[in-house]
Amino acid sequence: IPPEVALLSDLSDISFYENKLRGTIPIEMSTMRNLVHVDFRFNYLTGTIPHELGKLTKLTYLSLAGNDFTGDVPATICKLTEQEKWTTNLVADCEEVVCTCCNICCYESGGNQNCETVEDSNWSEDDEEEEGTGNVEDEDMS
């Protein structure tokens, strides 16, 4: 994703869904203060998730699933989910990154990606291994 994408400062929705993009999320995107909906799903993005995205105070949807991110979903992004207007989803590959505030976690199973709604903040990888138990329910992401 070229840093010049940030020049689209009035953009409110942007989807990079399944565009075979490589590289990292440009920090410059944090200047796109009108973004409400951002979808990075199913690319080849790597590196850490920039904490600067937490500056996108109008954001109500962020999907990071289907990439190769590492590390934690930054606390600055988690703080966005605590706002009253946050009514949709923060989606991440919970096997790849640590996400204490995601409400949808995705993981690989048999070559397919499965995503589940997190019903409480105590989700862990152990929950997905215990069939029929745990605190997640299936979520259709298509």
Secondary structure as UniProt FT lines:
FT   HELIX           3..7
FT   TURN            9..10
FT   STRAND          13..15
FT   TURN            17..18
FT   STRAND          22..23
FT   HELIX           27..31
FT   TURN            33..34
FT   STRAND          37..39
FT   STRAND          44..48
FT   HELIX           51..55
FT   TURN            57..58
FT   STRAND          61..63
FT   STRAND          68..70
FT   HELIX           75..81
FT   TURN            84..85
FT   STRAND          90..93
FT   TURN            94..96
FT   STRAND          104..109
FT   TURN            110..111
FT   STRAND          112..118
FT   TURN            121..122
FT   HELIX           125..129
FT   TURN            131..132
FT   STRAND          136..139
//
